[in-house]
Amino acid sequence: MSGKGKNNTCAWCSRPTTLPAVFAAETPLIEWVEEKINMFAAARKLDRNFIWGTNSDWSQLKIPAAFEVELLAYDELLSTVNRKHICKSCLVEDHKLWTKYYQNIIDDPGDIDVIIDDIK
């Protein structure tokens, strides 16, 4: 679909890109949302994983309704994956944020890992 040198539009920032389409979330990681999760956890003296993780149970945390709506929307955007063009700078920035907020997650060895070489 994408020929070499053909300009496409980055789905995340709308800048032109010549990179091929990839499977990616509807949104990149958003630092202010990630920090809001951290601040909420810190204010309640909880580990971040109790709020934003596989085993989190919001019914036990008394999360304000507006924040819960934000988390639900963010979760939907991050978990909805489609094929799209993403520019190099967005991929690099998203990887930096993933490293900052998610690098310490214990990975399921049964999951498929995608490694992008030579993107920096």
C-alpha positions as CSV (number, residue, x, y, z in Angstrom):
1,M,0.0,0.0,0.0
2,S,2.8,2.4,0.9
3,G,5.5,2.7,-1.7
4,K,9.0,3.8,-0.9
5,G,9.1,7.5,-0.6
6,K,5.4,7.9,-0.7
7,N,4.1,10.4,2.0
8,N,1.4,9.2,4.3
9,T,-0.1,11.0,7.3
10,C,0.8,10.0,10.8
11,A,-2.4,8.8,12.6
12,W,-1.2,10.3,15.9
13,C,0.2,13.7,15.0
14,S,-0.9,14.3,11.3
15,R,2.7,14.9,10.2
16,P,3.8,13.3,6.9
17,T,5.7,10.0,7.1
18,T,7.2,7.5,4.7
19,L,7.1,4.7,7.2
20,P,4.8,1.7,6.3
21,A,1.6,1.1,8.1
22,V,1.8,-0.8,11.4
23,F,-0.7,-2.1,13.9
24,A,-0.9,0.5,16.6
25,A,-3.2,1.8,19.3
26,E,-5.7,4.6,18.5
27,T,-3.5,6.9,20.7
28,P,0.0,7.0,21.8
29,L,0.7,6.9,25.6
30,I,-0.3,10.3,27.0
31,E,2.1,11.5,29.7
32,W,-0.4,13.7,31.5
33,V,-2.8,10.8,31.9
34,E,0.1,8.5,33.1
35,E,1.1,11.2,35.6
36,K,-2.4,11.6,36.8
37,I,-2.6,7.8,37.5
38,N,0.7,8.1,39.4
39,M,-0.5,11.1,41.4
40,F,-3.8,9.4,42.3
41,A,-1.9,6.3,43.4
42,A,0.6,8.3,45.5
43,A,-2.2,10.3,47.2
44,R,-3.7,7.1,48.3
45,K,-0.4,5.4,49.1
46,L,-1.0,2.7,46.6
47,D,1.1,1.0,44.0
48,R,0.2,2.2,40.5
49,N,-0.8,-1.3,39.6
50,F,-3.7,-1.2,42.0
51,I,-5.2,1.6,39.8
52,W,-3.9,0.8,36.3
53,G,-3.1,-2.9,35.9
54,T,-4.5,-6.2,35.0
55,N,-5.8,-6.9,38.5
56,S,-7.0,-3.4,39.5
57,D,-10.4,-3.3,41.0
58,W,-11.8,0.2,40.8
59,S,-14.9,-0.7,42.8
60,Q,-12.7,-1.1,45.9
61,L,-10.8,2.2,45.3
62,K,-13.6,4.8,45.4
63,I,-12.3,6.5,42.2
64,P,-14.2,9.7,41.4
65,A,-16.6,9.2,38.6
66,A,-14.9,11.7,36.3
67,F,-11.5,10.1,36.7
68,E,-13.0,6.6,36.1
69,V,-14.5,7.9,32.8
70,E,-11.1,9.3,31.8
71,L,-9.5,5.9,32.6
72,L,-12.1,4.0,30.7
73,A,-11.7,6.3,27.6
74,Y,-7.9,6.0,27.8
75,D,-8.0,2.2,28.2
76,E,-10.3,2.0,25.1
77,L,-7.9,4.1,23.1
78,L,-4.9,2.1,24.1
79,S,-6.5,-1.3,23.6
80,T,-8.1,-0.5,20.2
81,V,-5.5,-1.5,17.7
82,N,-5.7,-1.0,13.9
83,R,-3.3,-0.7,11.0
84,K,-2.2,2.8,10.5
85,H,0.8,5.0,9.6
86,I,2.8,6.3,12.6
87,C,5.8,8.7,12.1
88,K,9.3,8.0,13.5
89,S,9.1,10.8,16.1
90,C,5.8,9.5,17.5
91,L,7.1,5.9,17.7
92,V,10.3,7.1,19.5
93,E,8.3,9.3,21.9
94,D,5.8,6.5,22.6
95,H,8.6,4.1,23.3
96,K,10.2,6.6,25.7
97,L,6.9,6.8,27.6
98,W,6.4,3.1,27.6
99,T,9.9,2.7,29.0
100,K,9.2,5.3,31.7
101,Y,5.8,3.9,32.8
102,Y,5.6,0.3,31.8
103,Q,9.1,-1.2,31.5
104,N,8.9,-2.9,34.9
105,I,5.8,-4.9,34.1
106,I,6.5,-8.6,34.3
107,D,5.9,-9.8,30.8
108,D,3.9,-13.0,30.1
109,P,6.3,-15.3,28.2
110,G,3.3,-16.4,26.1
111,D,2.8,-12.9,24.7
112,I,4.2,-11.9,21.4
113,D,6.8,-9.1,21.5
114,V,7.4,-6.8,18.6
115,I,10.9,-5.3,18.5
116,I,11.6,-2.4,16.3
117,D,15.3,-2.0,15.4
118,D,17.0,1.0,14.1
119,I,14.2,3.5,14.7
120,K,16.3,6.1,16.7
